[in-house]
Amino acid sequence: MDAILDQLRTVAAEADDAGRHKVLDAIRKLQLQLETPHDTLSRFSGLQLEITAARIGADLGIFKALEENKQPLSVTTLASKTNAAPLVISRLLRYLASVGMIQEVSQDNFAANAITKTLAQPGYEGGVRHFFDNVGPVLQAFPGFLAETKYQDVSSATNSAFQKAFSTDLPAFVWLPTQPERFAPLQQVMTVQGTTGVPWFSVFPFEKELGDFDGATAFVDVGGGFGHQSLSLLAAFPGLRNKIVLEDLPQTFEQIPFKLDGIEPKPHNFFQPQPVKGARFYYLRNILHDWPDDKCIGILQQLVTAFGPASQIIIDEMVLPDSRVSWEAATIDLTLMASFGSRERTTAQWHALLDAAGLKILRIDTYQARRQDSIIQAIPK
Ligand SMILES: C[S@@+](CC[C@H](N)C(=O)[O-])C[C@H]1O[C@@H](n2cnc3c(N)ncnc32)[C@H](O)[C@@H]1O
């Protein structure tokens, strides 16, 4: 058994990102094939608890404490660090170790493993809080919402499980910015969402498409969150210094935890006319999947009003295949239905949406195979 596992580990370590995912998917498939009915139910019973315990671990600073200490920490030390009762903390640590979030090195002594180190980072801690605090209540409300709407396709930004979960009439991206303790983790997790593998601009021919463009703004990161994509683009192409504009809601800029050197921050609502005129690229990453088609058309049309002769839109999103969608992409798609009344789109759905907005697709470059993360280049018809 150990030899088989070692072999798999070697294959995964030597593979590229797509190859590593193939190994992960094969292990997952095998795990499901080996399950008895009891195992299936046990796995279900742990699904909610895993994120719940991660949230408690984050609240108590357990992952950071273990990550910072090179030596293992005892239950007694962690209890005094966190002011939690030793019995409560020891049961929590026992659970976290049993599901692999921390490592039990000896009785009552725990250390960080690779997952602990991940969970100690702000982007991933933000993910734990976002999935527990924001997505959790929406998924709880999802079955009731679908039953009430008789399982019909509602596709509405103001009528989804989100509104039922949080007793609001507002779209998620209007209500969440009014709740800083929910909005900050959402923005944090965006900085690490889908960051494995090759960057989009190494597959889409960015430099070639930029050509000899000499306008004031080369790249507008529309709804760019904390600016992580702008920053990595600038790191790859230093000549773009002071030629990148980062746009998002004012509440996002109030929360940005780092300096945006060489990038101009511009608070802007993308349902209003685009203020940066004649840029080469208007870049939308994971924006249109948050909105149903009618709202997407509005966003795209506001961009086109600012177009100069060399302008184009580049959309960075999943382009789903017509069948055999990966579990990861399907998970995000269903979460979007519950949260925003929106969706991930197939090639045909992208063509139909852009056509309805008066645009045509020039090319689609896929840079992440499993999720089918792709760059869609579009210009007016
Ligand atoms: C799913 S996140 C994507 C963030 C970033 N583009 C990325 O890919 O990581 C959606 C972003 O859209 C922003 N947003 C939502 N509604 C907006 C609006 N009306 N105007 C501008 N930005 C908005 C949110 O604040 C958030 O940063």
The ligand as a Tripos MOL2 file, in Angstrom:
@<TRIPOS>MOLECULE
LIG
   27    29     1     0     0
SMALL
NO_CHARGES

@<TRIPOS>ATOM
      1 C1        -16.0500   37.7950   -7.9310 C.3       1 LIG1
      2 S1        -15.2490   39.2720   -7.5320 S.3       1 LIG1
      3 C2        -13.9560   39.3030   -8.7350 C.3       1 LIG1
      4 C3        -12.8240   40.1910   -8.3300 C.3       1 LIG1
      5 C4        -11.6300   40.1670   -9.3100 C.3       1 LIG1
      6 N1        -12.0020   40.6390  -10.6240 N.3       1 LIG1
      7 C5        -11.0750   38.7630   -9.3750 C.2       1 LIG1
      8 O1        -11.2330   38.1040  -10.3770 O.co2     1 LIG1
      9 O2        -10.4950   38.3370   -8.3860 O.co2     1 LIG1
     10 C6        -16.3760   40.5000   -8.1410 C.3       1 LIG1
     11 C7        -15.8760   41.9140   -7.9530 C.3       1 LIG1
     12 O3        -16.8270   42.8010   -8.5320 O.3       1 LIG1
     13 C8        -16.9360   43.9310   -7.6910 C.3       1 LIG1
     14 N2        -18.2300   44.5740   -7.9580 N.ar      1 LIG1
     15 C9        -19.4630   44.0910   -7.7010 C.ar      1 LIG1
     16 N3        -20.4040   44.9580   -8.1100 N.ar      1 LIG1
     17 C10       -19.7310   46.0240   -8.6460 C.ar      1 LIG1
     18 C11       -20.1520   47.2320   -9.2560 C.ar      1 LIG1
     19 N4        -21.4510   47.5290   -9.4020 N.pl3     1 LIG1
     20 N5        -19.2070   48.0850   -9.7110 N.ar      1 LIG1
     21 C12       -17.8870   47.7810   -9.5770 C.ar      1 LIG1
     22 N6        -17.4240   46.6500   -9.0050 N.ar      1 LIG1
     23 C13       -18.3480   45.7710   -8.5420 C.ar      1 LIG1
     24 C14       -16.8280   43.3350   -6.3090 C.3       1 LIG1
     25 O4        -16.5290   44.2870   -5.3230 O.3       1 LIG1
     26 C15       -15.7240   42.3220   -6.5070 C.3       1 LIG1
     27 O5        -14.4760   42.8960   -6.3210 O.3       1 LIG1
@<TRIPOS>BOND
     1     1     2 1
     2     2     3 1
     3     2    10 1
     4     3     4 1
     5     4     5 1
     6     5     6 1
     7     5     7 1
     8     7     8 2
     9     7     9 1
    10    10    11 1
    11    11    12 1
    12    11    26 1
    13    12    13 1
    14    13    14 1
    15    13    24 1
    16    14    15 ar
    17    14    23 ar
    18    15    16 ar
    19    16    17 ar
    20    17    18 ar
    21    17    23 ar
    22    18    19 1
    23    18    20 ar
    24    20    21 ar
    25    21    22 ar
    26    22    23 ar
    27    24    25 1
    28    24    26 1
    29    26    27 1
@<TRIPOS>SUBSTRUCTURE
     1 LIG1         1 GROUP 0 **** ****
